[in-house]
Structure formats: C-alpha cells, structure tokens
C-alpha cells in the first residue's frame, strides 16, 4: 500500500467494509489535508457514515488501513485515536449542566481543575455560550445543544473532528446559521474537520474539498467549484445541484441528442465517433434573452413556470422527450408580466463551453 504523504490528517488506503456479503465501502483511497474542512457527500446508503465510523474506530474495516497524522490506527481502539466525533443526536448528558458536559472528557483524563475551568471557559466563549454554563441540555435550543456538543469535542484538541450529519435535525434557517458558524469555528481553531452530509448546498458552502460518494466508492473529489462546474460522471452531475442531462451520440465535436438538436462540444477529445454519451448543462447557464453570437441557440416552448423569490424556474421543451430546466434571476423592478408563461414560444441559448460531456 502507498504510504500517506506528510501533511495529511487522515489517509485511507484500500479501506473496505463488507456487511452480510454486501460491500458497503469499496477499496477507498483518500487523503484529507491537515487544517482542511473536508466533506463526504452522498445519498443514504452510499457508505459515507460507515467510512466515518471506521475512521473513528467504531467499526472495524474488512480490509485496508486508516491513518491519522501518518500513524496507522486501524487496530487502535476509539479512545486512543486522536479524533473526536460530533453526532446528529448531540449525545449530551442530560443530568449535567453545560459546563460539566463540555469538561467531561478532560475530567476523565484527570486534568487539573484549574486548567479544566480555563479551557471550558475558552470553549464556551468560542461557541458563544458563556452565559449558559449552568443550564442543562433540556433548557437549550437545538442550535445551542449542537454548539455544546461541538465544544465538548473540540476541548480535547483532537487532530481531526469527525461530524456525522450534525445539522440534519435543525430547521432550515437555523441550519444555515450553524453552517456559517461551524466554518468560522473551524477556521479559528485550525483543526481538520471531516464532515458527513447528504445536503449538497451544505457541502458546497462549507467545504474546502468535497468527495462525492456513490455505492461505496468516490465518484469525484475536488473543490466545491470544481465538482459543481466540472462533473466527471453522470451521477456527480445529477447529485450536485441540478443538471440538464441529455443522452446522445458523439460525432465530430457534437452530440446528437435528437435529429433536430446537435450540441457542439468544442475541445472535448476523450470520446470517439459513435460513443454513447450524455451532455450536462446547468440551469443557470442557459439564457432566454440577450444572446451573444458565440451561443448555441435552439427554439422551445415553456411547459411550466415556478417562482422561487430571487429566481424563476422554467421547464422548456426543446424537442420530443427533451425538457430543459432553465433558472433565471428575477431582476429588480421586474413585474410578474415580464416573465414567460406556459405555452410561450421562446429561444434559449448557452455558451458551448458550458456543455459538459459525460460517459
């Protein structure tokens, strides 16, 4: 097995987990850099939580290695690994107040009381709960309980903090607030965060890098911008955000989607004539006015409209069985009658470089 490169907080080498004859995690190779906010993103059952549990030591791998800070911890019990975990359920001690919940791990280590008090105070200031030290978990909101769980994990100063869908139980507004807060805390403490989520927006907005998991393997790994703008598989294009996916046949720098619709894909060189491929175009990359000469244009008919406040979503039929999603900004002072309606004939267009070919 290839040894990890210096500077990696977590390295996985051939990590595999088999349950009842089914391979849940399949020979995973991954490096997470020190100080990085890294997300494992994927649908339920893709293997992301199982991977996290093997890193934490709560589940033994069938094969492969887990390394933390360059040290092989595959056979090391959980309490001896330099990682801590924050769960979706918070797992707080209901009979202890905030101060004693946060300091629990330090007390078990036999740390001096004076140092415990100092570090607990620092952590509670960091998560903005310095005025709630005497409260018990039942007296706190969901967001406050999550911040207590975060402080309790961070106070041990682990090399890596593992977060298993920690915001999933929060309502939408609070979840967005906690996303910004988590990222801010991670930058301040400088600890590596390995974050598991099924929420695409959450992963894109918080992460330095994202690994998209599907069927126990990593489909794509890169920066949020890279995985969104340059998907490398049909699954990645469809799972991250919304994509218009059009199957067709590659021929001489174009993809024939229908007899009337050929999409130019200049610069694409990995396919050969006759290959079955798909073209992906993001809804916000498609225009319905103000076209430039460089754009690919095609006529269509509005099938339906959906108003979303800042944007309006249109479904546009451009041929038999081909309906594209188009997302347009609602500009200032735009009136309702400025938008298109179902049945309207329209022209749509996009720049050729915004059409991504996938095999």
Buried (B, 14 or more C-beta within 10 A) or exposed (E): EEEBEEEBBBBBBBBBBBEEEEBBBBBBBBBBBBBBBBBBBBEEBBBBBBBBBBBBBEBEBBEBBBBBBBEBBBEBEBEEBBBBBBEBEBEBEEEBBBBBBBBBBBEEEEBEEEEBEEBBBEBBEBBEBBEBBEBBBEEBEBBBBBBBBBBBBBBBEBBBBBBBBBBBBBEEEBBBEBBEBBBEBBEEBEBBBBBBBBBBEBBBEBBBBBBBBBBBBBBBBBBBEBBBBBBBBBBBBBBBBBBBBBEBBBBEBBBEBEEEBBBBBEEBEEBEEEBEBBBBBBBBBBBBEEBEEEBBEBEBBBEEBEEEEEBBBBBBBBBEEBBBBBBBEBEEEEEEEEBBEEEBEBBBBBBBEBBBBBE
